[in-house]
C-alpha cells in the first residue's frame, strides 16, 4: 500500500474512538439516546454488552444519503450492513496516515461525520483535501470526486 484515500471517513489518531470524534460535532449520531437514530440488535458470539447497530430508515433518509433518490435511500436502509457498537467505542491501535500519504474527500453535506470533523482529521493527517457538495455517500451521489482523489493518489505515489 502506498497511499490512503478517505472518502467521507474517519481518520482516527492512535487511541481515538469514532464516538469520541463525533462527540460535540453536530453529527446526527451524536445524540443522548442512540436508539433514536439506530436500531440495535444482539448477534451470535457477541461480547457481553455488544450489539449490532443499523441506521433507522429515517436516519438514512435525512442524514446518511439525503442526496440520493428516495428509491436508493430505501435500498440502502433495507440492505445496509450493521456496525457493531464496539467498533465505535474501541480505540484505534495505529494510524496509517502517520506513515502513508493521504487524500481526503469531504462531503460538505455529510450529517454523519460533519465536514468540520472531516477537515480536522484531514489536516491532522496532512492529507490533500478536496470537497464535494454531497452527503455521507458522496462516492455514490458524486463519484467523480472519489475517482479524482484516487487517481491523484496513484499519480503522486507511482514510480
Rosetta blueprint (number, residue, H / E / L):
1 X L
2 X L
3 X E
4 X E
5 X E
6 X E
7 X E
8 X L
9 X L
10 X L
11 X L
12 X L
13 X L
14 X L
15 X L
16 X L
17 X L
18 X H
19 X H
20 X H
21 X H
22 X H
23 X L
24 X L
25 X L
26 X L
27 X L
28 X L
29 X L
30 X L
31 X L
32 X L
33 X L
34 X H
35 X H
36 X H
37 X L
38 X E
39 X E
40 X E
41 X E
42 X L
43 X L
44 X L
45 X L
46 X L
47 X L
48 X L
49 X L
50 X L
51 X L
52 X E
53 X E
54 X E
55 X E
56 X L
57 X H
58 X H
59 X H
60 X H
61 X H
62 X H
63 X H
64 X H
65 X L
66 X L
67 X L
68 X L
69 X L
70 X H
71 X H
72 X H
73 X H
74 X H
75 X H
76 X H
77 X H
78 X H
79 X H
80 X L
81 X L
82 X L
83 X E
84 X E
85 X H
86 X H
87 X H
88 X H
89 X H
90 X L
91 X L
92 X L
93 X L
94 X L
95 X L
96 X H
97 X H
98 X H
99 X L
100 X L
101 X E
102 X E
103 X E
104 X E
105 X E
106 X E
107 X E
108 X L
109 X L
110 X L
111 X L
112 X L
113 X L
114 X L
115 X H
116 X H
117 X H
118 X H
119 X H
120 X H
121 X H
122 X H
123 X H
124 X H
125 X H
126 X L
127 X L
128 X E
129 X E
130 X E
131 X E
132 X E
133 X L
134 X L
135 X L
136 X L
137 X L
138 X H
139 X H
140 X H
141 X H
142 X L
143 X H
144 X H
145 X H
146 X H
147 X H
148 X H
149 X H
150 X H
151 X H
152 X H
153 X H
154 X H
155 X H
156 X H
157 X H
158 X L
159 X L
